[in-house]
Amino acid sequence: MTQTTKVSPEIQPQKRPKVSEQSIQCWAHSQTGKRCTAQVKSREGEPIPIPYCERHLNSGDGALKTVNHPFFGKALVARYDLPAKYRMAYWGKRGRCSACDVEDRAISYYPPNK
């Protein structure tokens, strides 16, 4: 009897976008690990665009998924092993941590009603 091991796909590294670039390649990967080939250009005069094409802005990075967490509701997890320094972008509304007295850049999950 042979055992099969699940092999993580080889992920292409994402380079950091620069202001001088006219367009960049979308950072997202498919659920199978293939890098999106779409080019992203600045929207509405952004100096550096959010590094996702329109499709992945709506559906998210296929390398990640949300799962239900028994206490916090939803959690973001990787579909497969991701290499060190895998990059992803957060966009949307963000609230401040009311208990923080310094700038808060963490994305945290706080228990409801606490």
LINQUI-V989365 format. One record per pair of residues at least 12 apart in sequence whose ideal C-beta (glycine too) atoms are under 7 Angstrom apart, sorted by the first residue. I is the first residue (numbers start at 1). J is the second residue. Records with the same first field share a line. If there is no record, write none. Layout:
# LINQUI-V989365
I=J, J
This chain:
# LINQUI-V989365
8=80, 81
9=32, 33, 80
10=33
11=29, 33, 82, 83, 86
12=35
14=27, 87
17=48, 51
19=47, 48
22=41
23=39, 40, 41
24=40, 49, 51
25=39
26=38, 40, 51, 52, 53, 56
27=51, 52, 87, 89
28=52, 56, 61, 62
29=61, 62, 63
30=62
31=62, 79
33=80
36=53, 56
38=53
40=52, 53
50=89, 91
51=89
52=89
61=88
63=78, 79, 82
64=76, 77, 78, 79, 88
65=77, 79
71=111
72=109
90=107
